[in-house]
Every structure is written in structure tokens, then in C-alpha cells.
Amino acid sequence: MNLITTATLPDHVQETVTLQGRCLNARHRRSQHDRAFYELHFADSHGSAVVQIWSGNMLYDKFREIDWEELPPIELVGRVIQLDHCLRVKAEEISVVSDSHICNGAQLIPSAWVPLAAREAHVWLVQFIDMMQSPSLRRFMTGLLLDSAIGIPFIRSRASVKNHHNYPGGLLVHSVQMARMIEALAHILGRSEEERLIAQIGALLHDLGKIHTVGAKSPRPLSPSHFRHESQTLLLVAKHLNDLHQHAPCEAMLLNHVLDRLASSKSSLDSKFIGEDLIRHADYLSAANQTRKGMCDVLKAIPR
């Protein structure tokens, strides 16, 4: 049975399909014939769907026993039906999945949670992860985004309070801008695929700690005067880097080296890995693009 996305549901009416995504919320309802059922708001990165679990089968009783507060990723098997011009999925099976059992991990970051300003960046991130040639790095990034302490805060956080990208979703926009710049620069410089990937992932994660020191809205979760976002980044990725080390020790050590260098006060002048330089320059350019005036603004300010 093929795995599909919510975007292709109209092509599978009256078919039994498999979906992977997240349950955003669920409520208990009764039909006009007084039959009980659960109605789920199910979402993946491509959209959302209404899923129904009807009483009278084992799945209905099983659903009541599952703790959905942590919003774990799920896989469901169900029949697509159309009723009054509205699509529904009548669930037959539901199971909680981990990143190691996901066919298309990035789609488990529902667009419903992404701030409007970061929608384009979110689409790029989904495609970037899905197209990774390295299974180990793809699994690493998927695991990070499925981590409830990282994934959702990352796509919703600001990059700063008063400076560049200071709006919900700004951290994702800033990080993706950097990763896209690095892709272009690495190609021009003739760097290897692995070097480019490590640098791009380093760019995506370099400010991750800001989900603690900046957050999506004020007040900040943690005071930056007591907690450096660079240190918070290392704490957040530590477990996932350890997992990566079990499968790809070289990639894990190089990524750890990059993040450690970026978290330190060491100058870029003594950098040993070009990926670090690419990240630093992309960081400056992305921030400057938000805070510096453009050519037209400068010309207007010049006395005639």
C-alpha cells in the first residue's frame, strides 16, 4: 500500500491509503444517528485532512488509551470517502511511528504550524531533507524536527527580538536563507557534496538555541544575559549528534566540530574547515539583508 500525502487525497476516493503526519487535535462527537466517533485534525507538510474513528471497532477503544498531548507522529491506514463534497478518511489502523520508521520524514512537520512569513522557507526545508543523498544525515535532521522540544519551536521562533528577522518564523527564514546561500557558494567553489551538506546543516542549526533565548513571542523563555543561545544549541543537538555518531561517526564529528566552533569565541581567521567560513559569511549576509538599506534608499539620502 503506497504512502500518500494529504494533497493527493482527491485522487484516491474510495481507496484505502496510508498517511504519515500528526494529530493536531481530536474531539469526541456523535452522528445524527447518535453513533459516537472521534474526529481528528490530521496534518502533514502538504496540508490537512479530517480523519474519523467510529465506535464499534477496536481502534476506537485503542484511541482513547493513547496520550496525544505530545502530538507524536502517526501512521494511519484508512479509506478515503467523499460526503457532501467534503473528503474524509475513515481510519482503520493507527500507529505511533519513530523517525527510523518514516518513509518521508520531513512531511511530518505540518504546514498548519508554520507562520505565514515562513511558509516558503518551510517548503524549501521539507524538500532539502527529502532530497538528501545521505541516509544518516536525513535521519538526523528528521529526528531533530520530530523532537517535540525542537521541531515546532524552531519553525515558530523569531531570530531576534529587535534586530533581523524579528517575527514569528524569522529563525527558520534566516536559517534557510543561509543554507541556500551556502548551496550556491559551495557549487561555485567546487566543494564536495558532503562538505556542502555539513555546512548547510550547520547553517540550519547554528542559531537553534534561540528557541530558548528568543522564542516566538515575548517574554523570552530564557534570559540571554544568563544563557547564551550558542550553548543552548549544543545542548539541544547533543542527543541527536550522539545518535548520528552510531551510524556515521565522520559526519557526526565534523558537524560537532562546526557547531562547537560557531559556539566559541574563536575567530574565523583560524578556521580549518571551509564550511565554517561559508556559515559565518552567510550569517552576516542574511542579517545584513534585513538591516541594511538598499540602493534606492541610499540614493534618496544623497544630497542633490
Secondary structure as UniProt FT lines:
FT   STRAND          3..4
FT   HELIX           6..12
FT   TURN            13..14
FT   STRAND          16..30
FT   TURN            32..33
FT   STRAND          36..44
FT   TURN            45..46
FT   STRAND          47..54
FT   TURN            55..56
FT   HELIX           58..65
FT   TURN            69..70
FT   STRAND          73..83
FT   TURN            84..85
FT   STRAND          86..96
FT   HELIX           99..101
FT   HELIX           105..108
FT   HELIX           111..113
FT   HELIX           116..118
FT   HELIX           119..130
FT   HELIX           135..146
FT   TURN            148..150
FT   HELIX           151..156
FT   TURN            164..165
FT   TURN            168..169
FT   HELIX           170..189
FT   HELIX           193..205
FT   TURN            206..209
FT   HELIX           210..213
FT   TURN            224..226
FT   HELIX           229..247
FT   HELIX           249..263
FT   HELIX           268..270
FT   HELIX           274..291
FT   HELIX           295..301
//
